[in-house]
Amino acid sequence: MRENVLLIGGGGREHAIARALADSEADLYACAGNRNPGIAELATEFETLETTDPEAVVDYAEEVDATIAVVGPEAPLAEGVVDALETAGVYAFGPRQAQARIETDKAFQRRFMTDHDIPGCPDYETFDDPEAACEYIDEYDGDLVIKPAGLTGGKGVKVIGDQVTPEEGKQYIRDSEYDRIVLEERLIGEEITVQAFVANGSVETAPAVQDHKRAYEGDEGPNTGGMGSYSDATRELPFMTSDDYEEAVSIVEATVDALEGYKGILYGQFMLTAEGPKVVEFNARFGDPEAMNTLPVLETDFLDVLVAARNGESVPELEFAEQATVCKYAVPEGYPTDPEAGAKVQIDEESVARTVGATEDSSGQGSRESAGDALLYYASVDAREDGIYTTTSRSFAVVGIADSIAEAEEIAEDALAVAGEEGLHMRHDIGKADLVQRRIDHMNELRGD
C-alpha cells in the first residue's frame, strides 16, 4: 500500500524530513503556518494553516487521507495535535500532549527525572515567586542557569557567570512575564545532542551532534534557536569517548522506559562533564538544526521507520553513512534580538550543489558518489513572485557532507559563499579545526588528561 504521509511544520527541520521521505514509496503532503518553498517543491500538496490548531490539522489530514502524520515542531505537540490525530484514526509519529511535557514543561521534566531516578539530573529548584527565586540566587554557592519552565524557542535561558551577572539574572527574572522559573546548577563541559527514534518500546539512536546556540563567533552573544551544528563520521564527536556516547544513550533509554508508550523522536541534550553526561534538557522532536545533520546520512528508509512504528513493530536497526556533516544557518541581520527582514535570498539548490560538483537527483539531494555533498534547507522565508526574502526568523541552512568534519566544513562554507552576506548573518567558525580543537582541549583539561 502506498502511504499518504502528512508532514506538520515548515522549518529547516521539516525540510530535512521532507527530503528524507522524497524517494520513499509515499505521497507527501505538508501543512504549516509558513510556506516553505523547499517542502512545497517536494510535496504533492502544501496547505497553509495554523499547526497549533488541532481541528485544522485533523481536517486537512482527513482531506488528504493521511495514513501517517509526522509532527516536526514542539508547539503542535504542546497543543495536543497528536492526540487529536489519533482520536481521528490517523497514526502520528510523535508523543501525545502529556508525554510531550518532557520538553514543554521544564519543571515537570526535572521532577520526572527525580521521581524515576533517571541519572544525569542536575541540582535544581522551581519557583513561581520571582522574589523567592532571587533570594535563592543570593544564597546559592555557585553559578546557576535560569530557565523559564515553558517553551521559549531556545532563547529564554540565561547563564549566571557566563551571560549575566547575579544582579542581571535577578533583574531578568523580575522583568520577565514567565509564570515559573527553574534554577539549576551551571554545568561545565561540552554540550552534545543524541536523538533517538522511539516506537513500541524500542529505541534506536543517531550519531551525536554538537549545536551552537550563541549568535556570534567564539560562542559569544545571546542564545538563538541554533546557528549551526556538526557531527563526525563516527557515532561520537572528536572530544567524546565511546563510553560517553553509551552513557548518554542509557539515559535516553531510561527516560523512554519511564515515559511508557512514548513514540516519535526523543532528543537528549547533554553537558559532557568530567563526571560524564548530565541532562541539559529533553526535546520531544528532532532538533533544528540537528535533524539536518542526522537525516542526510540516514541510510535506512525513514518511511520504513514510520510504517514499523504504525504497525506496532520495533524501530528497524538504523544505518548511517560513515560521513561527517557541518550545518551552518544564515539568519537576518540583527537576529535574534533585533532582526531585519526583507533581504532577498540569493541562493538555490542548484547553485549549492554546484559548489562541490554534485549531481542532483530527483529529490534535490546531491549524489554521494561525489567527494562530498552540499545541501540547502529553507527555514523561515517569504516566497514572493520575484524571489525569496528573509523574515525575522532563521532563513536557511547549508549542510556539507564529507568524510571528515574539516572537508564538510569547507563544503558548507563554499555553499554559504554562493548566498553572499548582504542582509544576512552567519557563524563561519562552526566546524572549523580550531573550534573543534578547543572542544577537545577543554574536555582533556576537565578530565585531567
C-alpha positions in Angstrom: 0.0 0.0 0.0 1.3 3.4 -0.9 1.3 5.7 2.2 0.0 9.2 2.4 2.3 11.0 4.8 1.4 14.3 6.3 4.3 16.5 7.5 3.3 19.1 10.0 5.6 22.1 10.2 7.5 24.4 7.8 11.1 25.0 9.1 14.5 23.7 8.2 13.9 20.6 10.3 10.8 19.8 8.4 12.6 20.4 5.0 15.1 17.7 6.2 12.2 15.3 7.0 10.6 16.0 3.6 13.8 15.3 1.8 14.3 12.1 3.8 10.9 10.9 2.5 11.2 12.2 -1.0 12.4 8.9 -2.6 10.1 6.7 -0.5 7.0 4.8 -1.6 4.8 7.6 -0.2 2.9 10.6 -1.3 4.0 13.5 0.8 1.5 16.2 2.0 2.6 19.1 4.2 1.0 21.9 6.2 2.5 24.8 8.1 1.8 28.4 9.0 4.5 29.5 6.6 5.0 28.2 3.0 8.4 26.6 2.9 9.5 26.6 -0.8 11.8 23.6 -0.3 9.0 21.5 1.2 6.4 22.7 -1.3 8.6 21.5 -4.2 8.9 18.0 -2.7 5.3 17.6 -1.6 2.2 16.6 -3.6 0.3 19.4 -1.9 1.2 22.1 0.7 -1.5 23.7 2.8 -1.0 26.9 4.8 -2.8 26.6 8.2 -2.2 27.1 11.9 -0.5 23.9 13.0 -1.2 24.6 16.7 -5.0 24.3 15.9 -5.7 20.5 16.3 -9.0 20.7 14.5 -7.5 22.4 11.4 -4.7 19.8 11.2 -7.2 16.9 11.6 -9.4 18.4 8.9 -6.5 18.6 6.5 -5.3 15.1 7.4 -8.7 13.7 6.6 -9.0 15.7 3.4 -5.7 14.1 2.1 -6.5 10.6 3.5 -3.3 10.7 5.6 -2.2 7.3 6.8 0.7 8.6 8.8 1.5 12.0 10.2 4.9 13.3 11.3 4.9 16.3 13.7 8.1 18.4 13.3 7.9 21.4 15.8 7.3 21.4 19.5 4.3 23.8 19.5 1.8 21.5 17.9 2.9 18.7 20.3 2.2 21.1 23.2 -1.3 21.8 21.9 -2.3 18.2 21.6 -2.2 17.8 17.8 -1.0 14.1 18.1 -3.9 13.4 20.5 -6.4 14.9 18.0 -5.0 13.0 15.1 -5.1 9.7 16.9 -8.7 10.3 18.0 -9.5 10.8 14.3 -7.8 7.5 13.4 -4.6 8.9 11.9 -1.3 7.5 13.2 1.0 10.3 14.3 4.8 9.8 14.9 5.2 12.0 17.9 4.3 12.0 21.6 0.9 12.8 23.0 0.5 16.1 24.8 1.0 14.6 28.3 4.3 12.9 27.2 5.5 16.0 25.3 5.7 17.7 28.7 9.2 16.2 28.9 10.0 19.2 26.7 7.2 21.7 27.1 7.4 21.9 30.9 11.0 22.1 32.2 9.8 21.9 35.9 7.9 18.7 35.0 11.0 17.4 33.2 13.2 17.8 36.3 10.6 16.3 38.7 10.0 13.4 36.3 13.7 12.6 36.2 13.9 12.8 40.0 10.8 10.7 40.6 12.0 8.0 38.2 15.6 8.0 39.4 16.8 8.9 35.9 20.6 9.6 36.0 22.2 12.8 34.9 19.8 15.3 36.6 21.5 18.4 37.9 20.5 20.1 41.2 17.5 22.3 40.7 14.7 24.3 42.3 11.4 25.6 40.8 9.8 28.9 41.6 6.6 30.7 40.8 7.5 33.7 43.1 10.2 35.9 41.4 11.4 37.2 44.7 11.9 33.7 46.1 13.9 32.9 43.0 16.1 36.0 43.5 16.7 35.0 47.2 17.8 31.5 46.1 20.3 33.1 43.7 21.7 35.2 46.6 22.0 32.1 48.9 23.3 29.6 46.3 27.0 28.7 46.5 27.9 28.8 42.8 26.6 29.8 39.4 23.0 29.0 38.2 21.1 28.6 35.0 17.8 30.5 34.7 15.2 28.6 32.7 11.6 29.6 32.0 9.6 26.5 32.6 7.7 26.7 29.3 8.7 26.9 25.6 10.9 29.8 24.6 12.3 28.7 21.2 15.8 28.3 22.7 16.1 32.0 23.6 14.9 32.2 27.2 17.8 30.7 29.1 20.3 32.9 30.9 23.5 31.6 32.5 24.9 33.4 35.5 28.6 33.7 35.4 28.6 33.5 31.6 25.9 35.6 30.0 24.8 37.6 33.0 25.9 38.6 36.5 23.8 37.5 39.5 22.3 41.0 39.7 21.4 41.0 36.0 20.0 37.5 36.4 17.7 38.7 39.2 16.6 41.6 37.2 15.8 39.3 34.2 13.6 37.2 36.5 11.8 40.3 37.9 11.3 41.8 34.4 10.1 38.6 32.7 6.5 37.6 32.5 7.2 33.8 33.0 4.8 32.1 35.4 7.5 29.6 36.6 11.3 29.7 36.7 13.6 26.7 37.1 17.0 27.5 38.7 19.6 24.7 38.3 23.3 24.3 38.8 25.5 25.5 36.0 27.1 22.5 34.3 30.7 22.9 33.0 31.7 20.9 29.9 30.7 20.4 26.3 27.2 20.1 25.0 26.1 17.2 22.9 22.8 16.0 21.4 21.8 12.4 21.0 18.5 11.9 19.1 16.5 8.7 19.5 13.9 7.1 17.2 11.3 5.6 19.5 8.3 3.3 19.0 6.7 0.3 20.7 9.3 0.1 23.4 12.3 0.1 21.0 15.0 2.8 20.8 17.5 3.5 18.0 19.9 6.4 18.3 21.7 8.6 15.8 25.3 9.9 15.9 26.0 12.6 18.4 25.7 16.3 17.2 27.0 19.5 18.7 24.7 22.5 18.3 25.9 26.1 18.6 23.3 28.3 20.3 25.2 31.5 20.7 24.7 34.1 18.0 28.2 35.2 17.3 31.6 33.5 16.6 33.6 32.3 19.5 30.4 31.4 21.3 29.6 35.0 22.1 26.3 36.8 22.2 22.7 35.9 23.0 21.2 32.4 22.7 19.4 31.6 19.4 17.3 28.8 18.0 20.7 27.4 16.8 23.3 28.8 14.4 24.6 25.5 13.2 25.9 22.1 14.2 28.3 19.3 13.2 28.6 15.5 13.5 31.5 13.2 12.8 31.8 10.1 10.7 31.5 8.0 13.9 28.8 8.0 16.5 30.9 10.1 18.8 32.3 13.6 18.4 36.0 14.2 18.5 36.0 15.2 22.2 33.9 12.2 23.2 34.7 8.6 24.1 32.5 5.6 23.2 31.6 5.3 26.9 30.4 8.9 26.9 28.1 8.1 24.0 26.8 4.8 25.5 26.1 6.6 28.9 24.1 9.3 27.1 22.1 6.6 25.3 21.4 4.7 28.5 19.9 7.9 30.0 17.7 8.3 26.9 16.6 4.7 27.2 15.8 5.1 30.9 13.7 8.1 30.1 11.8 6.3 27.3 11.1 3.4 29.7 9.7 5.8 32.3 7.6 7.6 29.8 5.7 4.3 29.0 4.4 4.2 25.4 6.4 7.1 24.1 6.7 7.3 20.3 8.4 9.7 18.0 11.8 11.4 18.5 13.3 11.9 21.9 16.2 14.4 21.8 18.6 14.3 24.7 20.7 17.4 25.1 23.6 16.7 27.4 26.5 18.5 29.0 29.5 16.2 28.9 31.2 17.0 32.2 34.3 15.5 33.9 31.8 13.1 35.7 30.1 12.1 32.4 26.9 13.3 30.7 24.4 15.4 32.6 21.0 16.3 31.1 20.6 19.9 29.9 17.1 19.2 28.6 15.0 16.8 26.6 13.0 17.7 23.5 10.1 15.7 22.1 11.1 16.0 18.4 14.1 16.3 16.1 16.4 19.2 16.8 16.7 22.1 14.4 19.5 22.2 13.2 20.4 18.6 14.3 17.9 17.0 12.0 19.8 18.4 9.1 23.0 16.6 10.3 21.2 13.3 11.0 18.7 12.7 8.2 21.0 13.2 5.2 23.3 10.4 6.4 20.5 8.1 7.5 20.7 5.2 5.1 17.6 3.4 6.5 14.5 4.5 4.7 12.7 6.9 7.1 9.4 5.7 5.8 10.3 2.1 7.0 10.7 3.6 10.5 7.3 5.3 10.3 5.5 2.2 8.9 7.1 -0.1 11.5 6.1 2.3 14.3 2.5 2.5 13.0 2.3 -1.3 12.6 3.3 -1.9 16.2 6.8 -3.2 15.4 10.2 -2.2 16.7 12.1 0.6 15.1 14.4 -1.1 12.5 18.1 -1.1 13.2 19.3 2.2 11.8 22.2 2.5 9.5 24.1 5.8 9.0 26.7 6.6 6.4 30.2 7.0 7.9 30.4 10.6 6.9 30.7 13.9 8.8 28.3 16.8 8.5 28.5 20.5 9.1 25.4 22.7 9.1 25.5 26.5 9.1 22.5 28.7 9.3 22.1 32.1 7.6 19.9 34.4 9.6 18.7 38.0 9.1 21.0 40.8 10.3 20.3 41.6 14.0 18.9 38.1 14.8 17.8 37.2 17.5 17.3 40.5 19.4 16.5 42.9 16.6 16.2 41.0 13.3 15.8 42.9 10.0 13.5 41.2 7.5 13.2 41.8 3.7 16.7 40.8 2.3 16.5 38.9 -0.9 17.9 35.4 -0.6 20.4 34.9 -3.4 20.7 31.1 -3.2 19.0 28.0 -4.6 19.6 24.2 -4.6 21.3 24.1 -8.0 23.9 26.7 -7.0 24.6 25.0 -3.7 25.0 21.6 -5.5 27.5 23.2 -8.0 29.8 24.2 -5.1 31.0 20.6 -4.9 30.1 19.5 -8.4 27.5 17.2 -7.0 24.8 16.0 -9.4 21.2 16.4 -8.4 18.8 13.5 -8.2 15.0 13.9 -8.3 14.8 14.7 -4.6 17.2 17.6 -4.8 19.9 15.7 -2.8 23.4 15.6 -4.2 24.8 12.2 -5.3 27.0 10.6 -2.7 29.3 9.4 -5.5 31.0 12.8 -5.4 33.7 13.8 -3.0 31.1 15.5 -0.9 27.6 16.9 -0.9 26.2 20.4 -0.3 22.5 20.6 0.7 20.2 23.6 1.1 17.4 23.6 3.6 14.9 26.5 3.7 13.6 27.5 7.2 11.5 30.7 7.6 11.5 32.6 4.4 8.9 34.7 2.5 8.4 33.3 -1.0 7.2 36.1 -3.3 6.6 36.3 -7.1 10.0 37.9 -7.6 12.0 35.7 -5.3 12.6 34.6 -1.7 13.1 37.0 1.1 14.2 36.8 4.8 11.7 37.0 7.6 12.7 37.8 11.2 13.5 34.1 12.0 16.3 31.9 10.7 16.3 31.9 6.9 18.1 28.9 5.5 20.8 26.4 6.3 23.5 24.8 4.2 25.0 21.4 5.1 28.3 20.0 3.9 28.7 16.2 3.9 32.1 14.5 3.5 34.5 12.0 5.0 35.7 14.4 7.7 34.5 17.4 9.6 37.2 19.6 8.0 36.1 18.6 4.5 32.4 19.0 5.3 33.1 22.5 6.8 34.8 23.6 3.6 31.8 22.4 1.6 29.4 24.3 3.8 31.5 27.5 3.6 31.6 27.3 -0.2 27.8 26.9 -0.3 27.4 29.9 2.0 29.6 32.0 -0.2 27.1 31.5 -3.1 24.5 33.3 -0.9 26.7 36.2 -0.1 26.2 38.1 3.2 24.1 41.1 2.3 21.3 41.3 4.8 22.4 38.0 6.4 24.5 36.9 9.4 26.3 33.5 9.7 28.7 31.9 12.1 31.6 30.9 10.0 33.5 29.2 12.8 31.2 26.2 13.2 33.1 23.0 12.3 36.4 24.8 11.8 39.5 22.9 13.0 40.4 25.4 15.7 36.9 25.4 17.2 36.8 21.6 17.3 40.3 21.5 18.8 39.2 23.9 21.6 36.4 21.4 22.4 39.0 18.6 22.6 41.4 20.6 24.8 38.5 21.7 27.1 37.4 18.1 27.7 41.0 17.0 28.2 41.5 19.7 30.8 38.3 18.8 32.6 39.3 15.1 32.7 42.8 16.0 33.8 44.4 14.5 30.7 
